[in-house]
Amino acid sequence: METLWFWLVGGMLIMYTILDGLDLGAGAMHLWLARTPTERRLILRSIGPVWDGNEVWLLAAGGTLFFAFPGLYASSFSGFYLPLMMVLWLLVLRGISIEFRAHVAGEIWAPFWDVVFCVASALLALFLGVALGNVVRGVPLNADGWFFEPLWTNFRVGADTGILDWYTIAVGLAALAALAMHGALWVWLKTGDALGERARRAARGLWGAVLGLALLITALTFIVQPLVPQRLAEAPGGYVFAVLAVAGLAAAWRAIRGHRPRTAFLGSAAYLAGMLASVAFGLFPYVLPATTDPAYSLTTHAVAASSSSLRSGLAWWIPGMVIACLYIAFIYRHFAGRAVVEGEGY
């Protein structure tokens, strides 16, 4: 049951990255792509019907993590208290900027909310990547499963780590580049004319950065976290996720050059799914490695709830996820097609 719930939580986080990643990326590229107030509003209209629904997957993953792996929830939320508060504030600022731009408008306020939206979205993408880098690299856990990390120490990887070091910053930049490309492809898919072409060219330029950073962090991960190459050597079938990521990135490139926005966006989604699934497979059964002593690392078995609780929870989780999936499918189908500026809101 622990393995099943590990992949269920991982699947929800992948869904969050793909879906909320499109509006995080669109926000990060907001000021770079839009040239006029009308174009800025058009980008907001492209994500307006879906952005808050996309965040359901983050809430669902957090709730499931609390239920299925309470030990991991307690340890990570105490050790990552500061960055979690920063992420919470960025989520609040992003939501405020989207809503207030439509309700607190004006020649001064609209540009202000645009800047807040862009900066908060970019920092969220960066911070989520840094968080992933911390999980992969490991944290200074003690024998009781607790740890504390300052925001930074000496920016080096080792026993005395901070949240920010050269490895976690590299993963954060890779996440920012990938989500910025993902968001640009969404803007291209949902808009047209000059804005859509500008988004296509931006995605084409970002593709090279995504490829380079993906190769870099893959090589660094094999050096920083020996659990990953060891796991892949024991179960080489896990390379299928890496193949999915490579195929998705290649499909996105061909579709960008061939002017096929839907295929390009789906290729980007496949790349994100493949990369995250590769990380999850490479770490399993560890959910939070320790940089102090490997014996202190947290595994799915050590931090999971009882088997009876996990079985009971599955009976509630399945209908809840069915409802969430139906809602997401309805929203994306209902608002399919190009975004338009006409109408109220955003």
C-alpha positions as CSV (number, residue, x, y, z in Angstrom):
1,M,0.0,0.0,0.0
2,E,2.9,2.4,0.7
3,T,4.2,2.0,-2.8
4,L,0.7,2.7,-4.3
5,W,0.3,5.8,-2.2
6,F,3.8,7.0,-3.1
7,W,2.9,6.9,-6.8
8,L,-0.6,8.4,-6.2
9,V,1.0,11.4,-4.5
10,G,3.6,11.6,-7.2
11,G,0.9,11.5,-9.9
12,M,-1.0,14.4,-8.3
13,L,2.2,16.5,-8.1
14,I,2.9,15.8,-11.8
15,M,-0.7,16.9,-12.6
16,Y,-0.2,20.0,-10.6
17,T,3.1,20.8,-12.4
18,I,1.6,20.3,-15.9
19,L,-1.7,22.2,-15.2
20,D,-0.6,25.0,-12.8
21,G,2.7,25.1,-14.6
22,L,1.0,26.5,-17.7
23,D,-0.3,29.5,-15.8
24,L,2.9,29.9,-13.7
25,G,4.8,30.0,-17.0
26,A,2.4,32.3,-18.7
27,G,2.7,34.6,-15.7
28,A,6.5,34.5,-15.7
29,M,6.4,35.4,-19.4
30,H,3.6,37.9,-19.0
31,L,5.6,41.1,-19.3
32,W,8.0,39.7,-21.9
33,L,5.3,38.5,-24.3
34,A,2.6,41.2,-24.0
35,R,3.3,44.6,-25.6
36,T,0.0,46.4,-24.9
37,P,-2.6,46.4,-22.1
38,T,-4.9,44.4,-24.5
39,E,-2.3,41.7,-24.9
40,R,-1.7,41.5,-21.2
41,R,-5.4,41.1,-20.6
42,L,-5.5,38.5,-23.3
43,I,-2.9,36.4,-21.5
44,L,-4.9,36.7,-18.3
45,R,-8.0,35.7,-20.1
46,S,-6.2,32.6,-21.4
47,I,-5.6,31.3,-17.9
48,G,-8.5,33.0,-16.1
49,P,-11.0,30.1,-16.3
50,V,-8.5,27.4,-15.2
51,W,-5.8,28.8,-12.9
52,D,-7.6,28.4,-9.6
53,G,-8.9,24.9,-10.5
54,N,-5.3,23.9,-11.4
55,E,-4.2,24.6,-7.8
56,V,-6.7,21.9,-6.6
57,W,-4.0,19.4,-7.4
58,L,-1.5,21.0,-5.0
59,L,-4.1,21.1,-2.2
60,A,-5.1,17.5,-3.0
61,A,-1.4,16.4,-3.0
62,G,-0.8,18.2,0.3
63,G,-3.9,16.6,1.9
64,T,-3.0,13.2,0.7
65,L,0.6,13.5,1.9
66,F,-0.7,14.4,5.3
67,F,-3.0,11.4,5.4
68,A,-0.7,8.8,3.7
69,F,2.7,9.8,5.0
70,P,2.2,11.8,8.2
71,G,5.8,11.3,9.2
72,L,7.1,13.0,6.1
73,Y,4.5,15.7,6.4
74,A,5.6,16.5,9.9
75,S,9.3,16.4,9.2
76,S,9.3,18.4,6.0
77,F,6.9,21.1,7.1
78,S,8.9,21.8,10.2
79,G,12.3,21.8,8.4
80,F,11.0,23.8,5.4
81,Y,8.9,26.3,7.4
82,L,10.6,29.4,6.0
83,P,10.4,28.5,2.3
84,L,6.9,27.2,2.7
85,M,5.8,30.5,4.1
86,M,7.5,32.2,1.2
87,V,5.7,30.0,-1.3
88,L,2.4,30.6,0.5
89,W,2.9,34.4,0.2
90,L,3.8,34.1,-3.5
91,L,0.6,32.0,-4.1
92,V,-1.4,34.7,-2.3
93,L,0.2,37.6,-4.2
94,R,-0.3,35.8,-7.5
95,G,-4.0,35.2,-6.8
96,I,-4.5,38.8,-5.6
97,S,-2.8,40.2,-8.7
98,I,-5.0,38.2,-11.0
99,E,-8.2,39.2,-9.3
100,F,-7.4,42.8,-8.3
101,R,-6.3,43.7,-11.8
102,A,-9.9,43.3,-12.9
103,H,-11.4,45.0,-9.8
104,V,-8.8,47.6,-8.8
105,A,-8.0,49.0,-12.3
106,G,-6.5,52.2,-13.4
107,E,-3.5,53.6,-15.2
108,I,-1.4,53.1,-12.1
109,W,-2.8,49.9,-10.6
110,A,-3.0,47.8,-13.7
111,P,0.8,47.9,-14.4
112,F,1.5,47.3,-10.7
113,W,-0.6,44.2,-10.7
114,D,1.0,43.0,-13.9
115,V,4.5,43.3,-12.3
116,V,3.3,41.5,-9.1
117,F,1.7,38.7,-11.3
118,C,4.9,38.3,-13.3
119,V,7.4,38.3,-10.4
120,A,5.3,36.1,-8.1
121,S,4.8,33.5,-10.9
122,A,8.5,33.5,-11.8
123,L,9.6,33.2,-8.2
124,L,7.1,30.4,-7.6
125,A,8.4,28.4,-10.5
126,L,12.0,29.0,-9.2
127,F,11.1,28.1,-5.6
128,L,9.3,24.9,-6.5
129,G,12.3,23.8,-8.4
130,V,14.5,24.6,-5.5
131,A,12.2,22.6,-3.2
132,L,12.6,19.6,-5.6
133,G,16.3,20.1,-5.5
134,N,16.3,19.9,-1.7
135,V,14.3,16.7,-1.8
136,V,16.7,15.0,-4.3
137,R,19.9,16.3,-2.7
138,G,18.7,15.4,0.8
139,V,18.5,17.4,4.1
140,P,20.4,17.2,7.4
141,L,18.0,14.8,9.2
142,N,18.8,13.7,12.8
143,A,18.0,10.4,14.4
144,D,14.5,11.6,15.3
145,G,13.7,12.5,11.7
146,W,13.9,16.3,12.3
147,F,16.0,18.9,10.6
148,F,16.5,22.6,10.2
149,E,18.0,24.4,7.2
150,P,18.8,28.1,7.0
151,L,18.1,29.8,3.7
152,W,21.7,29.4,2.8
153,T,25.1,28.6,4.3
154,N,28.1,28.5,2.0
155,F,26.2,27.4,-1.2
156,R,28.0,24.1,-1.2
157,V,26.6,20.6,-1.2
158,G,27.5,18.6,2.0
159,A,26.4,18.0,5.5
160,D,26.1,21.7,6.4
161,T,23.6,22.5,3.7
162,G,21.2,25.4,3.3
163,I,18.0,25.6,1.2
164,L,20.0,27.4,-1.5
165,D,23.2,25.9,-2.9
166,W,24.6,25.5,-6.3
167,Y,22.7,22.3,-7.0
168,T,19.3,23.5,-5.8
169,I,19.6,26.8,-7.6
170,A,20.5,24.9,-10.8
171,V,17.3,22.8,-10.4
172,G,15.3,25.9,-9.7
173,L,16.6,27.6,-12.9
174,A,15.8,24.4,-14.8
175,A,12.2,24.4,-13.4
176,L,11.8,28.1,-14.3
177,A,13.0,27.6,-17.9
178,A,10.8,24.5,-18.3
179,L,7.6,26.2,-17.0
180,A,8.3,29.4,-18.9
181,M,8.5,27.4,-22.1
182,H,5.3,25.5,-21.0
183,G,3.5,28.8,-20.4
184,A,4.7,30.3,-23.6
185,L,3.3,27.3,-25.5
186,W,0.0,27.7,-23.8
187,V,-0.2,31.4,-24.7
188,W,0.6,30.4,-28.3
189,L,-2.1,27.8,-28.2
190,K,-4.7,30.1,-26.8
191,T,-3.9,33.3,-28.7
192,G,-3.1,34.3,-32.2
193,D,-1.7,37.1,-34.4
194,A,1.4,38.9,-33.1
195,L,1.1,37.7,-29.5
196,G,0.9,34.1,-30.5
197,E,3.8,34.3,-32.8
198,R,5.8,36.1,-30.1
199,A,5.0,33.3,-27.7
200,R,6.1,30.7,-30.3
201,R,9.5,32.5,-30.8
202,A,10.0,32.7,-27.0
203,A,9.2,29.0,-26.6
204,R,11.7,28.2,-29.4
205,G,14.4,30.2,-27.6
206,L,13.6,28.7,-24.2
207,W,13.8,25.2,-25.7
208,G,17.6,25.3,-25.9
209,A,17.8,26.5,-22.3
210,V,15.5,23.7,-21.1
211,L,17.6,21.1,-23.0
212,G,20.9,22.4,-21.6
213,L,19.6,22.7,-18.0
214,A,18.0,19.3,-18.2
215,L,21.3,17.7,-19.2
216,L,23.2,19.7,-16.5
217,I,20.9,18.8,-13.6
218,T,20.8,15.2,-14.7
219,A,24.6,14.9,-14.6
220,L,24.7,16.8,-11.3
221,T,22.0,14.6,-9.8
222,F,24.0,11.5,-10.5
223,I,26.9,13.1,-8.7
224,V,25.1,14.7,-5.8
225,Q,22.7,11.9,-5.0
226,P,24.2,8.4,-5.5
227,L,20.8,6.8,-4.6
228,V,19.5,7.7,-8.1
229,P,22.1,5.9,-10.3
230,Q,22.1,3.0,-7.8
231,R,18.3,2.6,-8.2
232,L,18.4,2.8,-12.0
233,A,21.2,0.2,-12.0
234,E,19.0,-2.1,-10.0
235,A,15.8,-1.4,-12.0
236,P,16.8,-0.2,-15.5
237,G,13.1,-0.2,-16.5
238,G,13.0,3.3,-14.9
239,Y,14.8,4.7,-17.9
240,V,11.4,4.6,-19.7
241,F,10.5,7.8,-17.8
242,A,13.7,9.5,-19.2
243,V,12.7,8.3,-22.6
244,L,9.3,9.9,-22.2
245,A,11.0,13.2,-21.2
246,V,13.3,13.1,-24.2
247,A,10.5,12.2,-26.6
248,G,8.3,15.0,-25.2
249,L,11.1,17.6,-25.6
250,A,11.8,16.4,-29.1
251,A,8.1,16.5,-30.1
252,A,7.8,20.0,-28.7
253,W,10.8,21.2,-30.8
254,R,9.4,19.6,-34.0
255,A,5.9,21.0,-33.3
256,I,7.3,24.5,-32.6
257,R,9.1,24.5,-35.9
258,G,6.1,23.0,-37.7
259,H,3.7,25.6,-36.2
260,R,1.6,23.0,-34.3
261,P,0.8,24.6,-31.0
262,R,-1.3,21.8,-29.5
263,T,1.3,19.1,-30.2
264,A,4.0,21.4,-28.8
265,F,2.1,21.9,-25.6
266,L,1.4,18.2,-25.2
267,G,5.1,17.5,-25.8
268,S,6.1,20.0,-23.1
269,A,3.6,18.2,-20.8
270,A,5.2,14.9,-21.6
271,Y,8.6,16.3,-20.8
272,L,7.5,17.6,-17.4
273,A,5.8,14.3,-16.6
274,G,8.8,12.2,-17.6
275,M,11.3,14.3,-15.7
276,L,9.3,14.3,-12.5
277,A,8.5,10.6,-12.8
278,S,12.2,9.9,-13.3
279,V,13.0,11.7,-10.1
280,A,10.4,9.8,-8.1
281,F,11.5,6.5,-9.5
282,G,15.2,7.3,-8.9
283,L,14.5,8.1,-5.2
284,F,12.0,5.3,-4.3
285,P,11.6,4.0,-1.7
286,Y,13.2,7.1,-0.1
287,V,11.0,10.1,0.2
288,L,13.6,12.4,2.0
289,P,17.2,11.4,2.0
290,A,19.5,12.5,4.8
291,T,22.8,14.3,4.2
292,T,24.0,13.5,7.7
293,D,23.7,9.7,7.9
294,P,22.1,7.4,5.3
295,A,20.5,5.5,8.2
296,Y,18.4,8.6,9.0
297,S,16.8,8.8,5.6
298,L,13.0,8.7,5.5
299,T,11.5,5.8,3.5
300,T,7.9,5.2,2.5
301,H,7.6,2.4,5.0
302,A,8.9,4.4,7.9
303,V,6.7,7.5,7.4
304,A,3.5,5.9,6.1
305,A,0.2,5.5,8.0
306,S,-1.0,2.1,9.0
307,S,-2.0,-0.3,6.2
308,S,-5.7,-0.3,7.4
309,S,-5.8,3.5,7.2
310,L,-4.3,3.5,3.7
311,R,-6.8,0.9,2.5
312,S,-9.7,2.9,4.0
313,G,-8.4,6.1,2.6
314,L,-8.3,4.7,-0.9
315,A,-12.1,4.3,-0.8
316,W,-12.4,8.0,-0.2
317,W,-9.6,9.1,-2.5
318,I,-10.9,7.4,-5.7
319,P,-14.3,9.1,-5.8
320,G,-12.7,12.4,-4.9
321,M,-10.2,12.2,-7.7
322,V,-12.9,11.1,-10.1
323,I,-14.8,14.3,-9.3
324,A,-11.6,16.4,-9.6
325,C,-10.8,14.9,-13.0
326,L,-14.3,15.4,-14.3
327,Y,-14.2,19.0,-13.2
328,I,-10.9,19.7,-14.9
329,A,-12.1,18.0,-18.1
330,F,-15.3,20.0,-18.1
331,I,-13.5,23.3,-17.5
332,Y,-10.9,22.8,-20.2
333,R,-13.5,21.5,-22.7
334,H,-15.9,24.3,-21.9
335,F,-13.2,27.0,-22.4
336,A,-11.5,25.4,-25.4
337,G,-10.5,27.5,-28.3
338,R,-8.8,30.9,-28.5
339,A,-9.1,33.4,-25.7
340,V,-10.9,36.6,-26.5
341,V,-10.7,40.0,-24.8
342,E,-14.4,40.8,-25.0
343,G,-16.4,40.2,-21.9
344,E,-16.2,40.9,-18.2
345,G,-13.5,39.7,-15.9
346,Y,-9.7,39.6,-16.0
